[in-house]
Structures are given as C-alpha cells and as structure tokens.
Amino acid sequence: MRTAIYPGSFDPITNGHVDIIQRGVQLFDQLYIVLSHNVNKRYLLTLEERVELTKEAVAHLNDVQVVVSENMLSVDFAKSMGAIAIFRGLRSVTDFEYEFAMAMANRKLAPHIETVFLTADPTYTYLSSSVIKEIAKFDGDVSDFVPTGVAHKLKTKFDD
Ligand code: ADP
C-alpha cells in the first residue's frame, strides 16, 4: 500500500488544489489531504469549515481522505500515517524557492520520505487561496476558480 500526504492550509481549497489531488492520487494507492492547523496562523475559515469544504470538493474521488494535523511537522505526520511521500504543487519560481528549502529540510529530518512536486496545470498557475479571498472580499465572482461549496461559503462569509 503506497500512501502519500498532501499538506496545506486549504483556506479555502481551490480548483488548483483539486487538480493536484486528482493527479496525485493516480500515482499512489491512498492520499491523505492534511489540513494543517497552526495556532499562530490566521485563517479566514474555521477548521471545521475547511474540513467540510475540502471533503465536499474531493467526495467524487476514491482513495482520498481528509485529515487534520495540529501543530505537527509534515514529516512526522507522514510517518504517523505510514506515508512515503509528501505532495506539493508548484506554480512558479517563487513557489519553487520556498518549496525547495522546505523539501531539503524535510529530507534532513526524514530521509525516507520523498517530496513529490506536481506542476500546476497552466489553467491554475495564477490561482491561490489568497487571490480567491481577495476577489470574494470585494464581491467578485470566484465560481470558475473554486468548488461550488467554497464559492457559496465565501459569499456568506463576506456578506456577514
Ligand atoms: P500552504 O499554506 O502550506 O502553502 P496551501 O493550501 O496554500 O498551503 O497550498 C498547499 C499546496 O498546494 C502547496 O504546495 C501549494 O504550492 C499548492 N498549490 C496552491 N495553489 C495551487 C494551484 N493553483 N495549483 C497547484 N498547486 C497549488
């Protein structure tokens, strides 16, 4: 059984994330989407909302599960789930610099866990959770960029 994890904030999940998940699960038997929750980080959505929206967005996929990791290193979480790889998505050179450093650090901490990079689909290279939140905040239409549930949730968040 080859298991991988895909850690991130997913605040909120976008179509770019879903694309990485769909492609990633084809390479492994099982993929855990790991929603990181860090007490020092500010999120727009609550942990419960992020979990619910992420589950909804991947409900059509077999062998994908959504789990939560609180204040834990990705490599330690991977080990605890019996995973052999950590997925990350790469959109740009800016992503690369950060991700490369993180992958090196993780390799030092846990040499047996591989970081696997999937390059973003060209349709989604400009998509980030922050851009989505910025558009939604000013009442822009995000329906082409995120799963339906996310678009609805953002609307209610910013209408409040
Ligand atoms: P983090 O806070 O850990 O960066 P994110 O939820 O923003 O978490 O992203 C999780 C992973 O998904 C990261 O590897 C990020 O580079 C990748 N990612 C984010 N947006 C996209 C996208 N549009 N296409 C491909 N990968 C993406």
py3Dmol code that shows the C-alpha trace and the ligand (Angstrom):
import py3Dmol

protein = """\
ATOM      1  CA  MET A   1       0.000   0.000   0.000  1.00  0.00           C
ATOM      2  CA  ARG A   2       1.682   3.233  -1.160  1.00  0.00           C
ATOM      3  CA  THR A   3       0.433   6.223   0.757  1.00  0.00           C
ATOM      4  CA  ALA A   4       1.150   9.936   0.277  1.00  0.00           C
ATOM      5  CA  ILE A   5       0.049  13.066   2.083  1.00  0.00           C
ATOM      6  CA  TYR A   6      -0.797  16.476   0.623  1.00  0.00           C
ATOM      7  CA  PRO A   7      -0.445  19.043   3.401  1.00  0.00           C
ATOM      8  CA  GLY A   8      -1.666  22.620   3.243  1.00  0.00           C
ATOM      9  CA  SER A   9      -3.861  25.285   4.756  1.00  0.00           C
ATOM     10  CA  PHE A  10      -6.644  24.918   2.175  1.00  0.00           C
ATOM     11  CA  ASP A  11      -8.120  28.224   3.345  1.00  0.00           C
ATOM     12  CA  PRO A  12     -10.064  27.613   1.107  1.00  0.00           C
ATOM     13  CA  ILE A  13      -9.458  24.689  -1.273  1.00  0.00           C
ATOM     14  CA  THR A  14      -9.306  25.878  -4.918  1.00  0.00           C
ATOM     15  CA  ASN A  15      -9.628  24.133  -8.282  1.00  0.00           C
ATOM     16  CA  GLY A  16      -5.814  24.248  -8.439  1.00  0.00           C
ATOM     17  CA  HIS A  17      -5.601  22.097  -5.300  1.00  0.00           C
ATOM     18  CA  VAL A  18      -8.281  19.720  -6.599  1.00  0.00           C
ATOM     19  CA  ASP A  19      -6.311  19.270  -9.827  1.00  0.00           C
ATOM     20  CA  ILE A  20      -3.161  18.331  -7.865  1.00  0.00           C
ATOM     21  CA  ILE A  21      -5.196  15.892  -5.740  1.00  0.00           C
ATOM     22  CA  GLN A  22      -6.782  14.219  -8.775  1.00  0.00           C
ATOM     23  CA  ARG A  23      -3.423  13.750 -10.458  1.00  0.00           C
ATOM     24  CA  GLY A  24      -1.623  12.814  -7.239  1.00  0.00           C
ATOM     25  CA  VAL A  25      -3.942  10.002  -6.229  1.00  0.00           C
ATOM     26  CA  GLN A  26      -3.298   8.264  -9.544  1.00  0.00           C
ATOM     27  CA  LEU A  27       0.332   7.826  -8.535  1.00  0.00           C
ATOM     28  CA  PHE A  28      -0.410   6.321  -5.115  1.00  0.00           C
ATOM     29  CA  ASP A  29      -2.877   3.848  -3.569  1.00  0.00           C
ATOM     30  CA  GLN A  30      -4.031   6.303  -0.963  1.00  0.00           C
ATOM     31  CA  LEU A  31      -3.780  10.061  -0.498  1.00  0.00           C
ATOM     32  CA  TYR A  32      -4.412  11.952   2.726  1.00  0.00           C
ATOM     33  CA  ILE A  33      -5.162  15.617   2.377  1.00  0.00           C
ATOM     34  CA  VAL A  34      -3.730  17.061   5.558  1.00  0.00           C
ATOM     35  CA  LEU A  35      -5.282  20.288   6.744  1.00  0.00           C
ATOM     36  CA  SER A  36      -2.702  21.969   8.874  1.00  0.00           C
ATOM     37  CA  HIS A  37      -3.922  23.949  11.818  1.00  0.00           C
ATOM     38  CA  ASN A  38      -1.391  26.218  13.405  1.00  0.00           C
ATOM     39  CA  VAL A  39      -2.454  28.216  16.459  1.00  0.00           C
ATOM     40  CA  ASN A  40      -0.227  31.127  15.424  1.00  0.00           C
ATOM     41  CA  LYS A  41      -1.683  31.413  11.920  1.00  0.00           C
ATOM     42  CA  ARG A  42      -4.751  33.456  10.990  1.00  0.00           C
ATOM     43  CA  TYR A  43      -7.323  31.743   8.796  1.00  0.00           C
ATOM     44  CA  LEU A  44     -10.437  33.125   7.144  1.00  0.00           C
ATOM     45  CA  LEU A  45     -12.333  29.864   7.560  1.00  0.00           C
ATOM     46  CA  THR A  46     -12.653  27.835  10.740  1.00  0.00           C
ATOM     47  CA  LEU A  47     -11.022  24.415  10.852  1.00  0.00           C
ATOM     48  CA  GLU A  48     -14.480  22.812  10.662  1.00  0.00           C
ATOM     49  CA  GLU A  49     -15.353  24.843   7.555  1.00  0.00           C
ATOM     50  CA  ARG A  50     -12.070  23.997   5.872  1.00  0.00           C
ATOM     51  CA  VAL A  51     -12.560  20.285   6.610  1.00  0.00           C
ATOM     52  CA  GLU A  52     -16.159  20.274   5.371  1.00  0.00           C
ATOM     53  CA  LEU A  53     -15.411  22.181   2.153  1.00  0.00           C
ATOM     54  CA  THR A  54     -12.357  20.050   1.387  1.00  0.00           C
ATOM     55  CA  LYS A  55     -14.309  16.826   1.958  1.00  0.00           C
ATOM     56  CA  GLU A  56     -17.059  18.061  -0.337  1.00  0.00           C
ATOM     57  CA  ALA A  57     -14.548  19.009  -3.053  1.00  0.00           C
ATOM     58  CA  VAL A  58     -12.984  15.533  -3.149  1.00  0.00           C
ATOM     59  CA  ALA A  59     -16.126  13.480  -2.495  1.00  0.00           C
ATOM     60  CA  HIS A  60     -16.012  12.219  -6.113  1.00  0.00           C
ATOM     61  CA  LEU A  61     -12.540  10.710  -5.659  1.00  0.00           C
ATOM     62  CA  ASN A  62     -11.755   7.237  -4.356  1.00  0.00           C
ATOM     63  CA  ASP A  63      -8.781   6.652  -2.072  1.00  0.00           C
ATOM     64  CA  VAL A  64      -8.647  10.268  -0.880  1.00  0.00           C
ATOM     65  CA  GLN A  65      -9.241  11.163   2.757  1.00  0.00           C
ATOM     66  CA  VAL A  66      -9.222  14.458   4.600  1.00  0.00           C
ATOM     67  CA  VAL A  67      -7.449  14.609   7.962  1.00  0.00           C
ATOM     68  CA  VAL A  68      -6.308  17.346  10.345  1.00  0.00           C
ATOM     69  CA  SER A  69      -2.835  17.952  11.723  1.00  0.00           C
ATOM     70  CA  GLU A  70      -2.438  20.377  14.609  1.00  0.00           C
ATOM     71  CA  ASN A  71       0.974  21.875  15.302  1.00  0.00           C
ATOM     72  CA  MET A  72       2.856  18.918  13.854  1.00  0.00           C
ATOM     73  CA  LEU A  73       5.633  18.699  11.274  1.00  0.00           C
ATOM     74  CA  SER A  74       4.546  17.268   7.917  1.00  0.00           C
ATOM     75  CA  VAL A  75       7.271  14.605   8.042  1.00  0.00           C
ATOM     76  CA  ASP A  76       6.123  13.442  11.478  1.00  0.00           C
ATOM     77  CA  PHE A  77       2.543  13.392  10.318  1.00  0.00           C
ATOM     78  CA  ALA A  78       3.544  11.436   7.192  1.00  0.00           C
ATOM     79  CA  LYS A  79       5.333   8.864   9.355  1.00  0.00           C
ATOM     80  CA  SER A  80       2.339   8.537  11.669  1.00  0.00           C
ATOM     81  CA  MET A  81       0.118   7.748   8.663  1.00  0.00           C
ATOM     82  CA  GLY A  82       2.604   5.294   7.158  1.00  0.00           C
ATOM     83  CA  ALA A  83       3.082   7.620   4.162  1.00  0.00           C
ATOM     84  CA  ILE A  84       6.201   7.510   1.990  1.00  0.00           C
ATOM     85  CA  ALA A  85       5.736  10.813   0.173  1.00  0.00           C
ATOM     86  CA  ILE A  86       4.638  14.406   0.605  1.00  0.00           C
ATOM     87  CA  PHE A  87       2.940  16.076  -2.341  1.00  0.00           C
ATOM     88  CA  ARG A  88       3.337  19.766  -3.055  1.00  0.00           C
ATOM     89  CA  GLY A  89       2.138  21.809  -6.003  1.00  0.00           C
ATOM     90  CA  LEU A  90       4.453  24.179  -7.881  1.00  0.00           C
ATOM     91  CA  ARG A  91       3.069  27.234  -9.617  1.00  0.00           C
ATOM     92  CA  SER A  92       6.059  29.494 -10.086  1.00  0.00           C
ATOM     93  CA  VAL A  93       9.696  30.210  -9.334  1.00  0.00           C
ATOM     94  CA  THR A  94       8.546  31.883  -6.129  1.00  0.00           C
ATOM     95  CA  ASP A  95       6.848  28.646  -5.036  1.00  0.00           C
ATOM     96  CA  PHE A  96       9.969  26.743  -6.048  1.00  0.00           C
ATOM     97  CA  GLU A  97      12.351  28.674  -3.798  1.00  0.00           C
ATOM     98  CA  TYR A  98      10.235  28.147  -0.714  1.00  0.00           C
ATOM     99  CA  GLU A  99       9.288  24.580  -1.552  1.00  0.00           C
ATOM    100  CA  PHE A 100      12.865  23.602  -2.389  1.00  0.00           C
ATOM    101  CA  ALA A 101      14.108  24.814   1.008  1.00  0.00           C
ATOM    102  CA  MET A 102      11.252  23.029   2.747  1.00  0.00           C
ATOM    103  CA  ALA A 103      11.933  19.805   0.835  1.00  0.00           C
ATOM    104  CA  MET A 104      15.625  19.953   1.788  1.00  0.00           C
ATOM    105  CA  ALA A 105      14.779  20.493   5.448  1.00  0.00           C
ATOM    106  CA  ASN A 106      12.272  17.647   5.382  1.00  0.00           C
ATOM    107  CA  ARG A 107      14.792  15.396   3.713  1.00  0.00           C
ATOM    108  CA  LYS A 108      17.259  16.101   6.504  1.00  0.00           C
ATOM    109  CA  LEU A 109      14.602  15.395   9.135  1.00  0.00           C
ATOM    110  CA  ALA A 110      13.233  12.277   7.458  1.00  0.00           C
ATOM    111  CA  PRO A 111      15.443  10.933   4.609  1.00  0.00           C
ATOM    112  CA  HIS A 112      12.992   8.137   3.761  1.00  0.00           C
ATOM    113  CA  ILE A 113      10.111  10.453   2.981  1.00  0.00           C
ATOM    114  CA  GLU A 114      10.194  11.859  -0.541  1.00  0.00           C
ATOM    115  CA  THR A 115       8.771  15.223  -1.537  1.00  0.00           C
ATOM    116  CA  VAL A 116       6.908  14.872  -4.829  1.00  0.00           C
ATOM    117  CA  PHE A 117       6.251  18.059  -6.791  1.00  0.00           C
ATOM    118  CA  LEU A 118       3.442  18.275  -9.279  1.00  0.00           C
ATOM    119  CA  THR A 119       3.490  21.312 -11.533  1.00  0.00           C
ATOM    120  CA  ALA A 120       0.290  23.307 -11.600  1.00  0.00           C
ATOM    121  CA  ASP A 121      -1.970  22.921 -14.588  1.00  0.00           C
ATOM    122  CA  PRO A 122      -1.469  26.044 -16.762  1.00  0.00           C
ATOM    123  CA  THR A 123      -5.155  26.923 -16.185  1.00  0.00           C
ATOM    124  CA  TYR A 124      -4.470  27.280 -12.470  1.00  0.00           C
ATOM    125  CA  THR A 125      -0.946  28.697 -12.195  1.00  0.00           C
ATOM    126  CA  TYR A 126      -2.276  32.087 -11.056  1.00  0.00           C
ATOM    127  CA  LEU A 127      -4.699  30.617  -8.504  1.00  0.00           C
ATOM    128  CA  SER A 128      -4.035  30.882  -4.813  1.00  0.00           C
ATOM    129  CA  SER A 129      -6.271  30.841  -1.753  1.00  0.00           C
ATOM    130  CA  SER A 130      -5.238  34.470  -1.043  1.00  0.00           C
ATOM    131  CA  VAL A 131      -6.231  35.674  -4.518  1.00  0.00           C
ATOM    132  CA  ILE A 132      -9.590  33.937  -4.143  1.00  0.00           C
ATOM    133  CA  LYS A 133     -10.205  35.596  -0.761  1.00  0.00           C
ATOM    134  CA  GLU A 134      -9.283  38.995  -2.183  1.00  0.00           C
ATOM    135  CA  ILE A 135     -11.723  38.612  -5.099  1.00  0.00           C
ATOM    136  CA  ALA A 136     -14.524  37.326  -2.850  1.00  0.00           C
ATOM    137  CA  LYS A 137     -13.972  40.117  -0.321  1.00  0.00           C
ATOM    138  CA  PHE A 138     -14.850  42.694  -2.964  1.00  0.00           C
ATOM    139  CA  ASP A 139     -17.825  40.690  -4.138  1.00  0.00           C
ATOM    140  CA  GLY A 140     -16.129  39.305  -7.274  1.00  0.00           C
ATOM    141  CA  ASP A 141     -17.238  36.064  -8.889  1.00  0.00           C
ATOM    142  CA  VAL A 142     -14.989  33.155  -7.849  1.00  0.00           C
ATOM    143  CA  SER A 143     -17.166  30.368  -9.242  1.00  0.00           C
ATOM    144  CA  ASP A 144     -14.670  29.500 -12.037  1.00  0.00           C
ATOM    145  CA  PHE A 145     -11.838  29.102  -9.541  1.00  0.00           C
ATOM    146  CA  VAL A 146     -13.222  27.095  -6.645  1.00  0.00           C
ATOM    147  CA  PRO A 147     -15.649  24.219  -5.987  1.00  0.00           C
ATOM    148  CA  THR A 148     -19.307  25.318  -5.701  1.00  0.00           C
ATOM    149  CA  GLY A 149     -19.469  24.873  -1.917  1.00  0.00           C
ATOM    150  CA  VAL A 150     -16.473  27.169  -1.451  1.00  0.00           C
ATOM    151  CA  ALA A 151     -17.989  29.908  -3.614  1.00  0.00           C
ATOM    152  CA  HIS A 152     -21.183  29.805  -1.509  1.00  0.00           C
ATOM    153  CA  LYS A 153     -19.319  29.810   1.786  1.00  0.00           C
ATOM    154  CA  LEU A 154     -17.172  32.800   0.797  1.00  0.00           C
ATOM    155  CA  LYS A 155     -20.256  34.711  -0.236  1.00  0.00           C
ATOM    156  CA  THR A 156     -21.909  34.166   3.149  1.00  0.00           C
ATOM    157  CA  LYS A 157     -18.642  34.995   4.972  1.00  0.00           C
ATOM    158  CA  PHE A 158     -18.250  38.350   3.298  1.00  0.00           C
ATOM    159  CA  ASP A 159     -21.971  39.177   3.322  1.00  0.00           C
ATOM    160  CA  ASP A 160     -21.976  38.995   7.143  1.00  0.00           C
TER     161      ASP A 160
END
"""
ligand_1 = """\
27
ADP
P 0.366 26.295 2.413
O -0.177 27.274 3.396
O 1.025 25.109 3.035
O 1.143 26.870 1.249
P -1.810 25.990 0.561
O -3.163 25.473 0.917
O -1.719 27.413 0.129
O -0.944 25.655 1.809
O -1.168 25.104 -0.577
C -0.907 23.736 -0.422
C -0.090 23.248 -1.603
O -0.811 23.418 -2.817
C 1.238 23.990 -1.824
O 2.190 23.058 -2.276
C 0.922 24.969 -2.926
O 2.062 25.327 -3.656
C -0.044 24.148 -3.756
N -0.949 24.969 -4.556
C -1.661 26.031 -4.172
N -2.389 26.548 -5.175
C -2.115 25.766 -6.268
C -2.514 25.792 -7.642
N -3.323 26.744 -8.123
N -2.034 24.834 -8.465
C -1.178 23.903 -7.981
N -0.747 23.838 -6.719
C -1.191 24.744 -5.863
"""
view = py3Dmol.view(width=600, height=400)
view.addModel(protein, "pdb")
view.setStyle({"model": 0}, {"cartoon": {"style": "trace"}})
view.addModel(ligand_1, "xyz")
view.setStyle({"model": 1}, {"stick": {}})
view.zoomTo()
view.show()
